[in-house]
């Protein structure tokens, strides 16, 4: 299906706001939900694997048409890289499930292996299939298409990634943690180091003259490397987060975590083919400076007044806490965040100090709020709500392990907020209600919801994102009056799509799941992370 069809699914819901409110799209929807592996297919289209989007798309460069080849909710889960054999079969690594699957030209899919932790880089050469495991102690191997045991070429490697066989018949592969590129004879033998001291290489391909071309995820450089001596020249300088590359004839295209696809032109010039955007917007917060910030997993963004995104930090920035989920502002330039790795962290992106882990070891943390008693977080994996005690969050005085359990036995707690009386409010998503925690009691505030996620309190009203109903609801905490103020929103999966669980990629991230956050800005404006189409929405009061 084309991306336009996916957008139409949400358009058909007719997003709208109630009287007294105006609904605006603050940032543009994403064309891709991340962009990872790239490969030119036998039809000349560029195939794009999207891990967090859990889909594979194909881009027609002549028309600009973007079609979904393997959809979210389909048989292939969290694809990271793709390759084709001479018969037109597509092979995909499913990094979070440790699988390699084959999709036939007619669309039938089958799993080749499901025992390859962090299966990532993949290539086909002379009808032979090679893959690598992008993890510490990873293996490089040839898979037996008949179902036999893999043939191990090398093991105990520091995070091998996207590979390719060169004109000399040797298999070239980057080692991310070592910051090097190596090669090995597919028939066996000892690996040889080709180049080092790079910008963290994560993919290699070859140009028409037999030179290595490699993306550098940390530096954002695209390098051309002489395989004879390892000398490198910079073809282009882009933003960090580059993931892979492909040639279409002599034209070179590279991908970025953000979903951006860029063509590298002669002389170091570049042209944007598909713009980047929010990969998976989760929580939001308005900082002390009045600006809106978005937790987008591997990126932390500031939303500018014109709707463009400014990268505050990303996965390879010094001190980055990890895959961000929950977000709360605590002071000038300071935030408390939850990560998919199970940490609660105080984070000051602009400060020349590392982030400070306040507590860790938790199972699927989501929402976070800061009250007079400390930091309150929702732990979905255990059904608990926790308080990380602190005299002052801003002072950084919280000690790891200084944690109280406020509630347990909840059904999928995700969003949290602090009520006017200082009591924590929790979106119990699995039970379809919002509860108030008072001492040891759990009191229902509002029920009858479908899938509540983000919540925020402003002006005596509790605002709820119900991702199941695709609504924002305003609930008066005094009168208990309830009103839907926006409906038909692109939050949660599109109608008819049942996403499959994303298990995560330790140590980069733990399990990943949906969360549509909400926050309140100055003047009563509400901001919503529309995770369904990768945008941020604004709900503004209309004063008549």
C-alpha positions as CSV (number, residue, x, y, z in Angstrom):
1,X,0.0,0.0,0.0
2,X,1.3,3.5,-0.6
3,X,2.0,6.0,2.1
4,X,-0.9,8.1,0.7
5,X,-3.3,5.2,1.5
6,X,-2.0,5.1,5.0
7,X,-2.6,8.8,5.4
8,X,-6.0,8.4,3.9
9,X,-6.9,5.9,6.7
10,X,-6.4,8.7,9.2
11,X,-8.0,11.4,7.1
12,X,-11.1,9.3,6.8
13,X,-11.5,9.6,10.6
14,X,-11.9,13.4,10.1
15,X,-9.7,14.9,12.9
16,X,-11.7,17.7,14.5
17,X,-11.9,19.8,17.6
18,X,-14.9,20.7,19.7
19,X,-16.4,24.2,19.9
20,X,-14.0,26.4,21.8
21,X,-10.9,24.6,20.5
22,X,-8.8,24.7,17.4
23,X,-6.8,21.7,16.2
24,X,-3.5,22.4,14.4
25,X,-0.8,20.1,13.1
26,X,2.4,21.6,14.5
27,X,4.9,19.4,12.7
28,X,4.5,17.6,9.4
29,X,3.7,13.8,9.3
30,X,6.6,11.5,8.7
31,X,6.9,9.8,5.3
32,X,8.9,7.0,6.9
33,X,9.1,5.8,10.5
34,X,12.8,5.9,10.5
35,X,15.1,4.7,7.7
36,X,17.5,1.9,8.2
37,X,18.7,-0.6,5.7
38,X,18.7,0.5,2.0
39,X,18.9,-1.8,-1.1
40,X,18.2,-1.2,-4.7
41,X,15.7,-3.8,-5.8
42,X,15.5,-5.7,-9.1
43,X,12.7,-3.3,-10.2
44,X,15.0,-0.3,-9.7
45,X,13.2,1.0,-6.7
46,X,15.0,1.8,-3.4
47,X,13.8,-0.6,-0.6
48,X,13.9,0.9,2.9
49,X,13.8,-1.1,6.1
50,X,12.3,0.6,9.1
51,X,12.9,-0.9,12.5
52,X,10.6,1.1,14.7
53,X,8.1,1.5,11.9
54,X,8.2,-2.3,11.5
55,X,7.7,-2.1,7.8
56,X,9.5,-2.1,4.5
57,X,8.8,0.5,1.9
58,X,9.9,0.9,-1.7
59,X,10.6,4.3,-3.3
60,X,10.3,5.0,-7.0
61,X,12.9,7.6,-7.8
62,X,11.3,8.6,-11.1
63,X,7.8,9.3,-9.7
64,X,8.5,9.8,-6.0
65,X,5.8,7.2,-5.1
66,X,6.4,5.4,-1.8
67,X,4.8,2.0,-1.5
68,X,4.6,-0.2,1.5
69,X,5.9,-3.7,0.6
70,X,5.7,-5.3,4.1
71,X,3.3,-3.4,6.4
72,X,3.3,-2.8,10.1
73,X,1.5,-5.8,11.6
74,X,2.7,-8.1,8.8
75,X,4.9,-11.1,8.9
76,X,8.2,-9.2,9.0
77,X,8.8,-7.5,12.3
78,X,11.2,-4.6,12.9
79,X,13.3,-5.1,9.7
80,X,16.8,-3.6,9.9
81,X,18.4,-4.5,6.5
82,X,17.3,-6.1,3.3
83,X,18.8,-7.9,0.3
84,X,17.7,-9.7,-2.9
85,X,18.7,-12.9,-4.6
86,X,18.7,-13.4,-8.4
87,X,15.1,-14.7,-8.3
88,X,13.8,-11.5,-6.8
89,X,13.3,-13.0,-3.3
90,X,13.7,-10.3,-0.6
91,X,15.6,-11.3,2.6
92,X,15.2,-9.2,5.8
93,X,16.9,-9.3,9.1
94,X,14.5,-8.8,12.0
95,X,16.8,-7.3,14.6
96,X,14.5,-7.3,17.6
97,X,13.3,-10.9,17.1
98,X,16.7,-12.3,16.0
99,X,15.2,-13.6,12.8
100,X,15.9,-13.7,9.1
101,X,12.8,-14.0,6.8
102,X,12.4,-14.4,3.1
103,X,9.6,-12.7,1.1
104,X,8.9,-14.1,-2.3
105,X,8.0,-11.8,-5.2
106,X,4.3,-12.9,-4.8
107,X,4.3,-11.7,-1.2
108,X,4.5,-15.1,0.7
109,X,6.8,-14.8,3.7
110,X,8.6,-17.5,5.7
111,X,11.1,-17.4,8.5
112,X,14.5,-18.9,7.6
113,X,16.0,-18.7,11.2
114,X,14.9,-17.4,14.5
115,X,18.0,-18.0,16.6
116,X,20.3,-15.1,15.6
117,X,20.4,-12.4,18.3
118,X,20.5,-8.9,16.9
119,X,20.5,-10.1,13.3
120,X,21.3,-7.0,11.3
121,X,23.5,-6.7,8.3
122,X,22.6,-8.9,5.3
123,X,23.8,-9.4,1.7
124,X,23.5,-11.9,-1.1
125,X,26.4,-12.8,-3.3
126,X,26.3,-15.5,-6.0
127,X,23.0,-16.8,-4.5
128,X,24.7,-17.2,-1.1
129,X,23.2,-15.4,1.9
130,X,25.4,-13.8,4.5
131,X,24.3,-12.1,7.8
132,X,25.8,-10.5,10.9
133,X,24.7,-10.1,14.5
134,X,25.1,-6.4,15.6
135,X,26.0,-7.0,19.2
136,X,29.1,-7.4,21.3
137,X,30.4,-10.9,20.6
138,X,28.4,-10.9,17.3
139,X,28.9,-13.5,14.6
140,X,29.3,-13.3,10.9
141,X,27.9,-16.3,9.0
142,X,26.5,-17.8,5.8
143,X,23.0,-19.1,6.1
144,X,22.0,-22.4,4.5
145,X,18.9,-21.7,2.5
146,X,17.9,-25.3,2.8
147,X,17.6,-25.0,6.6
148,X,20.9,-26.5,7.7
149,X,23.1,-25.0,10.4
150,X,24.8,-21.7,9.6
151,X,28.4,-21.7,8.6
152,X,30.3,-19.3,11.0
153,X,32.9,-17.1,9.3
154,X,33.9,-15.1,12.3
155,X,32.7,-14.7,15.9
156,X,33.3,-12.6,19.0
157,X,33.1,-9.5,16.8
158,X,32.3,-6.0,18.3
159,X,29.0,-5.2,16.6
160,X,29.3,-6.1,12.9
161,X,26.8,-4.3,10.7
162,X,25.7,-3.9,7.1
163,X,28.1,-5.8,4.8
164,X,28.9,-6.3,1.1
165,X,31.1,-8.5,-1.0
166,X,33.7,-6.4,-2.9
167,X,35.0,-6.7,-6.4
168,X,37.8,-8.9,-5.0
169,X,35.3,-11.5,-3.8
170,X,36.0,-10.7,-0.1
171,X,33.2,-9.9,2.4
172,X,33.6,-6.4,3.8
173,X,31.9,-5.5,7.1
174,X,32.0,-2.6,9.6
175,X,32.7,-3.2,13.3
176,X,30.9,-0.3,15.0
177,X,32.3,-0.6,18.5
178,X,35.8,-1.0,17.2
179,X,35.3,1.9,14.7
180,X,36.8,-0.2,12.0
181,X,36.1,-1.9,8.7
182,X,37.3,-5.5,8.1
183,X,37.1,-8.1,5.4
184,X,37.1,-11.9,5.2
185,X,37.2,-14.5,2.5
186,X,33.7,-16.1,2.3
187,X,35.4,-19.5,1.9
188,X,37.1,-19.0,5.3
189,X,40.3,-17.8,6.8
190,X,41.4,-15.0,9.1
191,X,39.7,-11.6,9.0
192,X,41.8,-8.6,7.8
193,X,41.6,-5.0,9.1
194,X,41.0,-2.5,6.2
195,X,40.5,0.8,7.9
196,X,40.1,2.4,11.4
197,X,39.8,5.7,13.2
198,X,36.5,6.5,11.4
199,X,33.3,8.0,12.5
200,X,31.6,4.7,13.7
201,X,30.9,2.9,10.4
202,X,27.6,1.1,10.2
203,X,27.4,0.1,6.5
204,X,29.6,-0.5,3.5
205,X,28.9,-0.7,-0.2
206,X,31.2,-0.4,-3.3
207,X,31.2,2.2,-6.1
208,X,31.8,1.5,-9.8
209,X,35.6,2.0,-9.3
210,X,35.8,-0.6,-6.5
211,X,36.2,1.8,-3.6
212,X,34.3,1.3,-0.3
213,X,31.6,3.8,0.4
214,X,30.6,3.8,4.1
215,X,28.1,5.7,6.3
216,X,29.4,6.9,9.7
217,X,26.6,7.0,12.2
218,X,28.3,9.1,14.9
219,X,30.0,11.7,12.7
220,X,27.4,11.9,9.9
221,X,30.1,11.5,7.2
222,X,29.9,9.5,4.0
223,X,33.4,8.2,3.4
224,X,35.1,6.8,0.3
225,X,37.8,4.4,1.3
226,X,40.5,2.8,-0.7
227,X,40.4,-1.0,0.2
228,X,44.1,-1.3,-0.7
229,X,45.4,1.0,2.0
230,X,42.4,2.2,4.1
231,X,42.8,5.9,3.2
232,X,39.5,7.8,3.3
233,X,38.1,10.9,1.7
234,X,34.8,12.6,2.7
235,X,32.1,12.5,0.1
236,X,29.6,14.5,2.2
237,X,29.0,15.8,5.7
238,X,25.5,15.2,6.9
239,X,23.8,14.9,10.4
240,X,24.7,12.1,12.7
241,X,22.4,9.1,12.6
242,X,23.3,7.8,9.1
243,X,22.4,4.2,8.8
244,X,22.9,2.7,5.4
245,X,23.4,3.4,1.7
246,X,22.7,2.1,-1.8
247,X,23.6,2.8,-5.4
248,X,21.1,3.2,-8.2
249,X,23.4,3.1,-11.2
250,X,26.0,5.7,-10.3
251,X,23.6,7.7,-8.0
252,X,24.3,7.3,-4.3
253,X,21.6,7.5,-1.6
254,X,22.0,7.3,2.2
255,X,19.5,6.8,5.0
256,X,19.2,8.4,8.5
257,X,17.5,7.2,11.7
258,X,15.1,10.2,11.2
259,X,13.6,8.8,8.0
260,X,15.5,11.1,5.8
261,X,16.8,9.8,2.5
262,X,19.6,11.9,0.9
263,X,21.2,11.8,-2.5
264,X,25.0,12.5,-2.5
265,X,25.9,14.6,-5.4
266,X,29.3,15.3,-7.0
267,X,31.5,17.9,-5.1
268,X,30.0,17.1,-1.7
269,X,26.6,18.6,-2.5
270,X,23.4,16.8,-1.3
271,X,19.7,16.7,-2.2
272,X,16.9,15.6,0.1
273,X,14.9,12.9,-1.5
274,X,12.6,12.2,1.5
275,X,12.6,14.6,4.5
276,X,13.3,13.4,7.9
277,X,10.8,13.8,10.7
278,X,9.7,12.3,14.0
279,X,10.4,8.6,14.1
280,X,8.1,7.7,17.0
281,X,7.1,10.7,19.1
282,X,6.3,9.6,22.6
283,X,6.2,12.1,25.5
284,X,6.4,15.9,25.4
285,X,7.2,18.6,27.8
286,X,7.2,22.4,27.9
287,X,10.5,23.6,29.3
288,X,11.2,26.5,31.6
289,X,12.0,28.5,28.5
290,X,8.5,28.0,27.2
291,X,9.6,25.8,24.3
292,X,8.2,22.4,23.4
293,X,10.4,19.4,23.6
294,X,9.7,15.9,22.2
295,X,11.1,12.6,23.3
296,X,11.5,10.6,20.0
297,X,13.4,7.6,21.2
298,X,16.9,8.0,19.8
299,X,16.4,11.7,19.3
300,X,15.5,14.6,21.6
301,X,14.0,17.5,19.8
302,X,13.0,21.2,20.2
303,X,10.0,22.1,18.2
304,X,10.5,25.6,16.6
305,X,7.7,28.1,16.1
306,X,7.5,27.3,12.4
307,X,7.0,23.6,13.1
308,X,10.5,22.5,12.2
309,X,12.6,20.3,14.5
310,X,15.9,21.2,16.0
311,X,17.9,18.3,17.3
312,X,18.9,18.9,21.0
313,X,20.7,15.6,21.3
314,X,20.6,12.1,19.9
315,X,21.8,8.6,20.6
316,X,25.4,9.3,19.8
317,X,25.5,12.7,21.6
318,X,27.7,12.7,24.8
319,X,25.7,11.9,27.9
320,X,22.6,10.8,26.0
321,X,20.5,8.8,28.5
322,X,19.3,6.2,26.0
323,X,16.0,5.5,24.1
324,X,13.7,8.2,25.6
325,X,10.1,7.6,26.6
326,X,8.8,9.7,29.4
327,X,9.7,13.4,29.7
328,X,9.2,16.1,32.4
329,X,10.8,19.5,32.7
330,X,12.4,20.2,36.1
331,X,14.3,23.4,35.7
332,X,16.2,25.7,33.3
333,X,17.6,23.3,30.6
334,X,16.9,20.3,32.9
335,X,14.6,17.3,32.5
336,X,13.8,14.0,34.1
337,X,13.4,11.2,31.5
338,X,12.5,7.5,31.5
339,X,14.2,5.2,29.1
340,X,13.3,1.9,27.5
341,X,16.4,0.5,29.2
342,X,14.6,0.9,32.5
343,X,16.3,4.0,33.9
344,X,15.0,7.2,35.5
345,X,17.5,9.9,34.6
346,X,18.1,13.5,35.2
347,X,19.3,15.0,31.9
348,X,20.6,18.5,31.1
349,X,21.5,18.3,27.4
350,X,23.4,21.6,27.2
351,X,25.4,21.0,30.4
352,X,28.9,19.8,30.2
353,X,28.1,17.0,32.7
354,X,26.8,13.5,32.0
355,X,23.2,12.5,32.6
356,X,22.6,11.2,36.1
357,X,20.8,8.0,36.6
358,X,18.4,8.4,39.6
359,X,17.2,4.8,39.6
360,X,17.4,1.8,37.3
361,X,16.6,-1.8,36.7
362,X,12.9,-1.3,35.9
363,X,10.6,-3.1,33.4
364,X,9.2,-0.9,30.7
365,X,9.0,2.6,32.2
366,X,6.7,5.1,30.4
367,X,5.2,8.3,31.8
368,X,7.0,10.5,34.4
369,X,5.9,13.4,36.5
370,X,7.5,15.5,39.2
371,X,5.8,16.4,42.4
372,X,6.7,17.8,45.8
373,X,7.6,14.3,47.0
374,X,9.9,13.4,44.1
375,X,9.6,11.7,40.7
376,X,6.6,9.5,39.9
377,X,7.0,6.9,37.1
378,X,4.8,4.2,35.5
379,X,6.3,0.8,35.2
380,X,4.2,-1.0,32.6
381,X,6.0,-4.3,32.7
382,X,5.2,-5.0,36.4
383,X,1.9,-3.0,36.7
384,X,3.5,-0.7,39.3
385,X,3.7,3.1,39.9
386,X,6.9,4.1,41.7
387,X,8.2,7.2,43.5
388,X,11.8,8.1,43.3
389,X,12.3,10.2,46.4
390,X,14.3,13.5,46.3
391,X,14.6,16.5,48.4
392,X,15.0,18.5,45.1
393,X,15.1,16.9,41.7
394,X,16.9,20.0,40.4
395,X,19.7,19.5,42.9
396,X,20.4,16.0,41.6
397,X,20.2,14.7,45.1
398,X,18.2,11.5,44.2
399,X,20.1,8.3,45.0
400,X,19.8,5.2,42.9
401,X,17.5,2.7,44.6
402,X,15.7,5.4,46.7
403,X,12.4,4.1,45.4
404,X,8.9,3.5,46.9
405,X,6.1,1.5,45.4
406,X,3.0,3.7,45.3
407,X,0.7,1.1,43.6
408,X,1.0,-2.4,42.2
409,X,-1.3,-4.8,40.3
410,X,-2.4,-2.2,37.8
411,X,-3.3,-3.1,34.2
412,X,-0.8,-1.5,31.9
413,X,0.0,1.8,33.7
414,X,1.5,4.3,31.3
415,X,0.8,8.0,31.7
416,X,1.2,9.8,35.0
417,X,0.4,13.3,36.2
418,X,0.2,15.2,39.5
419,X,-3.2,16.3,40.6
420,X,-4.0,19.7,42.2
421,X,-3.9,18.1,45.6
422,X,-0.4,16.6,45.0
423,X,-1.7,13.1,44.5
424,X,-0.4,11.1,41.5
425,X,-2.9,10.4,38.7
426,X,-2.3,7.3,36.5
427,X,-3.6,6.2,33.2
428,X,-4.3,2.5,33.6
429,X,-4.5,1.8,30.0
430,X,-5.4,-1.9,30.2
431,X,-8.4,-1.1,32.5
432,X,-9.6,1.9,30.5
433,X,-9.5,4.3,33.4
434,X,-7.6,7.0,35.3
435,X,-6.9,6.3,38.9
436,X,-5.8,8.5,41.9
437,X,-3.2,7.2,44.3
438,X,-3.8,8.2,47.9
439,X,-1.7,6.5,50.5
440,X,-2.3,2.7,49.9
441,X,-5.6,3.2,48.1
442,X,-6.3,3.3,44.4
443,X,-9.4,5.3,43.5
444,X,-11.1,5.5,40.1
445,X,-11.3,9.1,38.8
446,X,-12.8,8.3,35.4
447,X,-13.5,5.0,33.6
448,X,-15.1,3.9,30.4
449,X,-12.1,4.8,28.4
450,X,-10.7,2.6,25.6
451,X,-6.9,3.0,25.9
452,X,-5.8,6.0,27.9
453,X,-2.2,6.9,27.6
454,X,-0.8,10.4,28.1
455,X,-2.4,12.6,30.8
456,X,-1.8,16.2,32.0
457,X,-3.5,18.4,34.6
458,X,-4.0,22.1,33.7
459,X,-6.4,24.7,35.1
460,X,-8.2,22.2,37.3
461,X,-8.9,19.9,34.3
462,X,-7.5,16.5,33.5
463,X,-6.7,16.1,29.9
464,X,-6.5,12.5,28.6
465,X,-5.3,11.0,25.3
466,X,-7.4,8.0,24.6
467,X,-5.5,6.2,21.9
468,X,-8.1,3.6,21.5
469,X,-10.9,6.1,20.8
470,X,-8.4,8.5,19.1
471,X,-9.7,11.3,21.3
472,X,-8.5,13.9,23.7
473,X,-10.9,14.2,26.7
474,X,-11.2,17.0,29.2
475,X,-12.4,15.9,32.6
476,X,-13.3,18.4,35.4
477,X,-11.7,17.1,38.6
478,X,-14.3,19.0,40.7
479,X,-17.6,18.6,38.9
480,X,-16.6,15.3,37.1
481,X,-18.0,16.7,33.9
482,X,-16.4,15.0,30.9
483,X,-16.1,16.4,27.3
484,X,-14.4,15.2,24.2
485,X,-12.4,18.2,22.8
486,X,-10.7,16.4,19.8
487,X,-11.5,13.3,17.9
488,X,-10.4,11.3,14.9
489,X,-6.7,11.8,15.9
490,X,-3.8,10.0,14.4
491,X,-2.8,8.4,17.7
492,X,-2.2,4.7,18.1
493,X,-2.2,2.3,15.2
494,X,-4.2,3.1,12.1
495,X,-7.6,1.4,11.9
496,X,-7.2,-2.2,10.8
497,X,-3.6,-2.4,11.8
498,X,-2.6,-4.7,14.7
499,X,1.1,-4.0,15.4
500,X,3.3,-6.8,16.7
501,X,5.4,-6.3,19.8
502,X,8.8,-4.8,19.4
503,X,11.2,-6.6,21.8
504,X,13.9,-4.0,21.7
505,X,17.6,-4.1,21.0
506,X,19.7,-4.3,24.2
507,X,21.7,-2.3,25.1
508,X,20.3,0.3,22.7
509,X,16.8,-0.1,23.9
510,X,14.4,-2.4,25.8
511,X,10.9,-3.4,24.5
512,X,9.2,-0.6,22.6
513,X,5.5,0.1,22.6
514,X,3.1,2.9,21.8
515,X,2.6,6.0,23.9
516,X,0.8,9.2,22.8
517,X,1.9,11.9,25.2
518,X,0.3,15.2,26.1
519,X,1.5,18.3,27.8
520,X,0.2,21.8,28.5
521,X,1.9,25.1,27.4
522,X,1.4,28.7,28.2
523,X,-2.0,30.1,27.5
524,X,-3.7,26.7,27.9
525,X,-2.5,25.2,24.6
526,X,-2.3,21.4,24.7
527,X,0.3,19.5,22.7
528,X,-0.2,15.9,21.7
529,X,2.3,13.4,20.2
530,X,0.5,11.8,17.3
531,X,2.5,8.6,17.2
532,X,0.2,7.3,14.5
533,X,1.6,9.5,11.7
534,X,4.7,10.9,13.4
535,X,3.6,14.4,14.0
536,X,2.8,16.8,16.9
537,X,-0.6,18.3,17.2
538,X,-1.6,21.5,19.0
539,X,-5.1,22.1,20.6
540,X,-5.6,25.8,21.2
541,X,-8.4,27.5,23.0
542,X,-10.6,29.8,20.8
543,X,-11.6,32.9,22.6
544,X,-14.8,34.4,21.3
